[in-house]
Amino acid sequence: MSGITESIEPVRLNVGIFAHVDAGKTTTTEHILYESGRIRMLGSVDDGTALTDSLEVERQRGISVRAAMTTLTWKGTQVNLIDTPGHVDFLSEVERSLRVLDCAVLVLSAVEGVQAQTEMIWNALKKLQIPTLLFINKMDRVGADPDAVLAQARNYLSPDIVPVQHPLGAWQDYSGAVDLWQTDLEEAAAEAGGLEAYASARSRLIEFLAERDDALLESYVSGENVAEERWARCAEELARSARMYPLLYGAAAKGIGIAPLLDAMLRYFPTAGGDPEAPLSGVVFKIERDKTMGRMAYVRLYEGSLHNRDAVLNHTQNLSEKVTQIRKIDGTRSEDIGVLRAGDIAAVCGLSHVRIGDVLGRPEAVPAEAKLAVPLLTVRAHPANEADYRAVADALQELSDEDPLLDLQWLQEERELHVKVMGPIQLEVLSSVMATRYGLKVTFGKPSVIYKETPKQAGEGYIAYTMPKPCWAILRFKIEPGPRGSGLIYEVYVRDEDLLPQYQNEVARRVPEALQQGLYGWEVTDLKVTLTYGQHHVWHTHPLDFAVATPMGIMDGLANVGTMLLEPILHVRLVVPEENAGRVMNDLVQMRGRFEPPQLQGERVLIEGHVPLSTSLHYPIELSSYTKGRSTFASSFAGYEPCPSDVQAERTRRGVNPLDQAKYILSVRKALQG
């Protein structure tokens, strides 16, 4: 930590550690911290002593729930390391971390291999073109098969994955890996168990590089003796530009392969850039509350510098707030560093209105985000004591600020609290956090699937809101079905003289709100809405008339075109004993699933396919039961698809339905007056 406040900025890496659940990611992080000298004593995930698992629930359950940041130094380079959760229920933490990282380490288990969660993370890394190292962990475990995992990685992830090491031994005899750049061939061959094995692995690496560099290819084919440094430099350039993904081996629980992994980070990763003298540009990716400092916003700065007591512009909300402190958070301890410069990450205090995703300063230097997490379940929260209702609502609102995907729905008239969740593990964690952090006992109702609606056909909606006076707002909308996954597309074709721009803006703001509840109470999506006509009155129009009229016009249109239900679909990958394959395939058919031809893998069978969430919600428990725990069920969100006509799913509407125009106008105008 000592170099952080020096006037000369250190060379810096911003690295994320990613993995599917149980690949050994947090153990790898712990050994990285130990190897670098950041901690003097190794913690344990199982014992609840890992540095990056600081929440009580993480220590109790032995899983990572929140993305945790720590800082270490390796050979003069400062590394900001973010350990992300591996469980799919906490994918939102992974999503937010991806946006602020320059490079990543993806941990794979040498036994379980590539999982659905791995593919999902990989797709995001690839979309954002984040340079990535792959680390095949648990090489010392019985059943470890690094060749099969490498084949899976190349098949499911990328053909540009290439080993830069050769593993030594297997299972309990695994002793590490030899670097393919080692110049002493005799020593390397001795370590690798023979010159032939080492030469073969090295040859594959050289051929990979030659295929991607015309000058090297020409030299290689002609038999020219190419200098070692030239090959290595090519590998480093390809890796830093995410055109090659180096792969390494290790057994993190024994500390094997950790130092070479750290060396590889310095060798193959790009350092954090950004001009500290340029105008400010950064993004908030995480919010926490500290007992003494209050609300802390984790900020990645891409350009410029931020100091204590600076006034900072929140571009997203168009407001300015004053920074009180800038703190470097390291596990459970923190330090006021006074300044945050381009390329670095720290917690900024004093920004009381800031939200996750807010851009500070100029937005131009902030990269796009990759959307991964989609909550597919909604649950109702029940305070154990009715007197705690308000305290529970406030606590859930605070947690929703920290994780916006919880999306607390507070129905004050009905005194109901609803949150969206990714899965049952997240619910257990929520209950634990409510008890340990707030001292509140809360139970959650049975999770229900979040459906959506989409228009059946094209049509129009119309509203002439001219009574009771004084009011005047006339709107006509064209509503059309859109491609699956397109969300909402909104366009305007009206003349400014018919409808003033300020009223057009009000309509545009209210259309997404109006589509939050369709004919069956679910969000309406995958549609195009076009405002084709609008009219205001010089004397009678009130500024909020179009806020009242828009939901009525939209709902009139939905009633005219009709809507159909969409249900969430999961991509699933099941690995089961061969004798259970027949039953599993029959189960998938009964669940309205569709799947690819099964693949035999020794005594196990791999089955991939798609199933509706609603029919498969409890299947993992059933599968584990009848296979006696000898199966794996991995799933990821694949999108929404139309429901069969016999599926009925209606959600209780919040507030008055705009189709009941007289009652709706009365309820809204009373609220506006209030």
N, C-alpha and C positions, 0 to 999 in steps of 0.2 A: 504493500500500500504506500510505501514511502515515496515512490517515484511519481505518484499521481499529481501532486501539487507543484512539481518542479516546473520552471518556466519553459524548459525544453520538453516538448511533448514526446512521450515514448512511442516506439513502433507498437501498433495495437491491432489485435484481432478480435472480432466479435463472432463467437462460435456458438452454435446451438448443438446440443446432444439430443438425438431423436431415436426412437425405437418403438417396436411393438411391445406389449406388456410382457414382462418376465424375460426380456432379452439380456438383462443385466446392465441397463443404462445407468442407473443411479450408482451401482457398484463401480462401474467404469469411471464415473465422475469423481467418486470418493477417492479412488486410487490415483487419478490424475492430480487431485489436490494434494495428496500425500507425497506423490513422486516429485511434485514441483516444490515441495516444502511449505506449501500454503497451510497445511495442518500437520501437527506433530504426531497425532494418533489417529489411526483409521477408525472411521465409524462403520456401522453395519445397518443395512436396510432391515434385516430381520430383528435386530435389537432396538431399532428405532433411534439410532444414534448418528445416522448420515447427516452431514452438514446441510445439504440442500433440502432435506425433508424436515422443515422447521415447524410445520403445523402439528398440533397434537394428534389430529386424525391420521396424518401421514405416518407418524411414529407408531400409532396403534395398529394400523392396517398394513404397514410395510409397502405402501404404494405412494407414488408422487401424485399429488392432486393439483398443485399450483406450479407454474413455471418459476424456478428459483435461480437467481443470478448470484454469481460469485466471481471474484477476480484473483488471478494468479499471475506469476511471472515465470517464464521459461526461457532461459538463455537470452535475457535482455529484452524479451518481447512481452508486453502486457496483454493478457488474454481475458476478455470478458466472456465468461462461460455461462450459458443459460441451459439448465437441466429441465427438460420439458416432460410432462406426464406421458406415460406410455399407454394408459387405458383409454379406449375409445370414448368413454363417457366424459373425458376432460379434453376433448379435441379442440375446444375453443381456446384453451391456453396455448396449444401448439400453433394454432392459426395466428394468434396475435404475436407470438414470438418470431415466426417466420418473417414477418414484415421488417423486422429491425436487425436481422442478422446478415452478415456478409458471406458466411460459410457455415458448413454443417458437418457433423459426424453422425452417420447413420449406423446404429449398432444392430447387427443381426445375430441370432442365436445359431450356433453351428449344429444344433439339434433340431430346433423347430423351423429354421429357415425363414423364407419370405412369407409374411402373413398379409391379410387384407389391409390391416392398419399400415403396414410397411409400404404397400403400394400407394395408399392414399397420401401419405407423407411424401413419398418420392415424386408423385405427380405434381405436388405443390412446389417442391424444390426445383423440379425441372421447369415448371411454368415460370418461376421467378428467376431461373438461370443462376441458382446458388451453387457455387463450387462445393463439392461434397466428397468426403472420404468415407469409405465403408470399412467397418471393423467387425470381422466375424469373431464373436466372443464365444466363450464356453468350449474352447477347443479341447479342454481336458475332460469333458463330460463323456460318459459312455454313450455311444450312439452318435457322437459328433461326426458329421460327414461334410467337410468343407467343399469337396468337389461338387456334391449335389447342390449345396447352397449357392455356390458360384454359378452353376448352370441355371438355377432358379432366378438368381439376381439378373443374369444376362437375358433370360427369357421374359421375366415379368417386369423388370425395371429398365435396363438399358444394355445394349451390346457394347457400350463404351466403358463398361466396368472392366478393369484389368488389375490383376495382382501385381504389387511391387515388392512382394516378399514371397518366400517359399517356406511353408510350415515344416517344422521338425518334429517327427513323432506323432502319435495319435493317442487320444483318450488319456489314460493315466500316465502314459509315457510322453505326453506332449511337453516340449521343453522350450518352445518359442519359435521364432521364424528368422530366416536369414534374409538380409536386404539384397535385392537383385541388382543393386548398384554397387555392391561390394567389389572392390578392384582386385583384391587378392583371391584369384580363382581357386588356388589350392586350398586355402583356408575355408572359402565359401563352400567348395565341393565337400570338404570334410564335414563341415557342419550340416550340409544338406543331405548327407548320406550317400554321396557319390556325385561325380562330375556330371553324369548323364541327367540326373533329376534336376540339378541346378541349371545346367545348360539349356534344358528343354523349357523350363519356366522363364528363363531370361530371354530365350529366343522368341517366345510368344510376346513378351513385352516389347522387344525391339521391332518385331514385325508389325505390331499394333501401331507403334509410333511411325514407322516408315510409311504405312498406308495413309497416314494423315499429314504427311509433309512431303511434298513433291521432290524437294532438293535432297532430303534424306533418303527417299525411296530410290532416286537415281544413283546416289552414292552406294547404297546398300546392294542394289541389283548388280552394279558394275564390280562389286567386290572390293571397293575402296575401304580402307581402314578409317572408320569414323571415330573421332575422339569421344571418349566417354562423356565429357562435359557437354558435348553437343546433343547427345541422346537425352541426357538428364535435363538439360535446359528446355528441350522440346516437351518433355513430360510435364515439367513445371508450368510452362506456358499453357499447355492444353488443359491442365487441371485448374489453373486459376481462371480460365475462361469457360469452365464447365463444359468442355468438349471431351474430357477424359475424367474418369472417376477412379482414383487409386484405391486398391483394396488391401487391407492388412489383416493380420490374424492375432489372436491373443486369448488369454484366460484371465480376465480382470480380477476375479476373486483371489487369484494367487499373485496378482501384480505383474503377470507375464504379458509383455507387449505394450505396456503403458508408456514407457520412455520413448520407444520407436514411434508410437502414435503421436506423442507431443512433438517429436522431431518432424514428423510428416506434416503436421499442421503448419509449422513454420516454413516448411519446404514448398508445400503445394497450395497454400491458401493465400489469397490477396489480403494485404493489410488494409485497415480502415482508412478511407480517404476523407476528403472534405477540407475546405478552406476556412480556418478559424476566423479570418478577417472578413469573410463574405457576410451578406445579410443572413439573419437567423432563419433556419429551416429545420424543423424536427417534428416528431410525432409521438403522441402518448400511446403506449401499448399496454399499460398495466396500471391499476390503481389499488393502493392498499391504505389502511388506516393504522397509524401508529398512536400508542397511548399518549405520548408526549408531543409528537410533531403533528398529529392530526392526519389530514388527507395528504397522501404522497403520490405524486404522478411520476411513473417511470417514463423517462424521455430518452429516445435515441436522437442525437443531433447529427444532421447530415452536413450542414453548413453553419458558419458563424460560431459565436460563443455566448454563453449565458452566465451571468454573475449573480451572487447574492444581492438582493435589493433592486435588481433590474425589473423594469416593467416589460412584460412580454405580451405580444398580440396573439390571441387565440383566433386564428384565421377562420376556423370552422364555425365558431359561435359569434365572431365579430365583436369580441370584447377584450379588454386589456386587464391583466392582473399582475400583482407584484410578487416576485420571488422572495421568500423569506430565508430559505436555506437550500443548498444543493448537497445531497448526501450520497455517499457511496455505500450501498447496502451489500453486506457480505455475510450471508447466512443469517445469524441472529444478531450480528453487531453492525453498527453503521458509523460513518465518520463524515463530518461536514468538510467538504473539499472546496467550497467557495466558488468554484467555477466549473462549468461544463463546456468542453470544446468539441468542435466538429469531429465525428468519428467515434465519440465516446457515449456511454450510457450511464445514467444516474437517476436518482429519485429527487424530484423537485417539489419543494414544500411551498405552500402559500397559494396555490391555484385552487381555490375552493369550488369553482364552477366547472372545472375541467372534466371531460369525459373520455373514455377509451376511444381511440381513433381520431381525436382532435389533432389538427395540424397547428403547430406553433410557428409563427412567422410566415415565410413564403412557402407555398405548397409545391413549387416546381421540382425541388430536389428530393421530395419524399416519394418512395416507390409505391407501386400498387400493392394491394393486399390479395392474398389467395384465400378464397372462401372454401373452408373445409367442413366446419361444424354446422349441422342443421338439426336443431332439437326436433324430435319426432313424437315426443310424449308431453302431455300436459297433466298436472296433478293439482289437487286442492290441498292447501295447508290447513291443519286444524290445531289451534292452540289447545294445550291440555287444560289450561285454565282460561275461561272466557274473559277474565279480567286482564289477561295478557294480550288480548287481541290487537290493541294499538301498538304495543311494544314489538309484537311479532311482525306486524305490517312494516314498521320502521326498520327492523332488522333485515327483513327480506328486501326492502328497497335499497338498503345499504349494500347488500350482497349483489343485487341487480346492477348497481353502479360499477361494482368490481367485475362482474360477468354479465354484460348486457344481454346475452342470449337467454338468461333466466326470464327476462321480460315479464316482471311481476305485473299481473292484472289484479288491481285492487278494486273490487266491486263494492263501493262503500254503502250503497243502499241495501244490498243483499248481505253485507258483512261477510264477503267471501274473498279469499286470497288464493290466486292460482299462479303457478310458475311452470315454465317449460323446462324440460330436462332431456338429457341424452340417453339415460338408462338408469337401472336400479341402483348401481353402485353410487352414482351421483346423489341419489336420494338419501342413501345411508350416510354419505358424507355431509349432506346438508343438515340432516338431523343432528349429527355429531357437532358440526360447527355452531348450530343454534344453541346447543347445550353448553359447549365449552367456552365459546366466545361471548355469548349474550346471556347465559344462564336461563334459557327458555326451553321448555319441553314442548316439542312440536311433533305431531304425527302427520303423515301424508296419506291421502286417499289412494285408491287404486289408479295407476297410470292409465290414461286413455290416449289413443293414437290421434295425432294431429292430422286431420284431413284438410284438403283445400277444395276450392270450387273453380270452375272455368266455364265460360259461356258455351252453350250448345250450338249457337248459330249467330249470325250477324243481325243487328237490329238497332233501334233507336230508343233513347230515353228523353223525356221532355218534362220540364217543370216551368210553370208560370206562377211564381211566388209574388202575388200582388195584393193579398189579403192576409190578415187584417192590417189596415193602414197604420202607420206609414211604412211601406216596404215596396220594393220593385226589383225583381231579379228574374229574368227569363233566360233559360238555357236549353240547348238541344245537344245531346251527345250521340255520336255513332259508336256502337260497341261491336267489336269483332273478335272472334277467337284468334289466339296467337300460337306460334309453335311451342311445343312442350319445352319448358325451362326458360322461356323468354321473359317471364315476369310481366311487368306493366310497361307498355309503350304509350306515351301520352303526346298528342299533337293538338295544335290549335289552328283553326281556319276561320277566324272572325276578324272583322274590321275594327280598328281602334275606335272609330267614331261610333260604332254600335255598342262596343263594350270597352271601356277604358282599360289601359294596360294594368292599372292597379287592381281592377276587378278580375282581370284575366289571371293575374298572379295569385289572387286569393283562391280562385277555382282550382288552379294547378296545385296549390298547397293542400286543398281539401280532398281531391280525388283519391290519393292513396289512403287517406283516413277512411273515406267512404267505402273503400273496397276491403277494409279489414273484416267486415261481416257481410257475407252474401245471403242468399235465400235460406241456406241451412245453418247460418251462423259462423261459417268458416271464412278465412281469407280468400278473396277471389284473385286468381293469378293467370298468367299466360293469356293475356288479352291486349288489344289495342283500343284505347279510348280516344276519340277525336271530338273536340269541342267544335261543332259545325255552325252554331249560331248562339249569340248572346245579346242581351239588351239590358241596359240600365236606364233609369229615369233621372233627368236633371234635378228634379225636386224631391221625388219620393224615395230614391234609393238611399238606404243606410249602408255604411261601410261593411257591416257584417251580414247583409242580406244574402250575399253569395256563399257565405259560410253555412247558412241555413239551407239554401237552395241546392247546393251541389249534392249532398247525400240523397236528397229526394229525387233529383234528376238521374243520378246513377242507379238508385234502387228501382226506379221506374223502368230504366233500360234493362236491368237484370231480370226483372219480372217479365218483360216482353220477350227476351231472347231465351230465358231459362238457363239454368246452370246444371252441370253434372259434377259429381264428386270425383276428386283425385285422391289416391292413397299413396303413402310412401312405400317404395320398393327397396329391398336390401339386396346387395350383391353378397352372396355367401360362399364360403369355401369350407367344406367339411372333409376331415380326414378321419376315417373310421376303419375298424377291423374288417377284413374281407367278409367275414360271416354276417356282418350287420348291414352290408351295402344294399341288399335287396329291400330291407325294411326302410332304410333311409330314403331310397328313391321313391318308394311308395308313400312315405310321409310327405315328401316334397310335392308329389302330385296332389295329395289330399289338401295341402296348404295352398293350392293354386300356384305352385312354383313351376319353373321351367329350368332345365339344367342340361349341361353338356354331357357327352358320353363319359362315363367314369374312367379314371386312369388308375391302373394297378401300380402300386409302389411297394414292392416286396409283399409283405403280408397285410398291407393297408391299402385302402382305396381312397383316391382323391375325387371329390365331387364338387363341381362349381356350378353355380346357377343364380337365379333371382327368385325371391319370394316376397310376398307382401308382409310388411311388419305386423299387421293386425293378426295374421294367422300364425306367425312364427314367434310371437312375443315370449312365450314360455318354453319354446322348443329346446333351447340349449340345455335346460335343466333335465328335461325328459330324455334327451339324447345321452347326456352324461350318465343318467341313471341306468338305461338299458344296455349301454356299452361298458358299464362298470368303470367309468372314468377313463377309458382308453380311446377317447375321441377328442377332436378339437372342432370348434365351431367359431369361425371368424366371419364378421360381417362388416359391411360399410354401406353408407347411403348411396343409392344408385339413381334416385330421382323419383318424381311423382308420375303415376300412370292412372288412366281412367279406371274407376271401380266397375265391377260387374253391376248390372242393373238391379240385382236383388240385394245389394249391400245398402243398408240404410244407416246414416250417421248424421245426427242433427245436434248442434250445440246450442245451449240456452243463450239467447241473445242478451247482450249487455245494453241496457237503456231501451228507449222506445224505437220501434221499427220505423224508418222513414217512409215506408209504404203507407202507414197510417198517418197521412199527412197532417190532418187536423190536430191529432194528439201530439205528433212529433213537433210541430210548430209551437204548440203551447209549451211543451216541456223545454225546448231549446230557448225560447224567448224568455222564459222565467229564469233560466240559467244565465243568459246574457245580462238580464237586468240585475241578477244577484251579483 
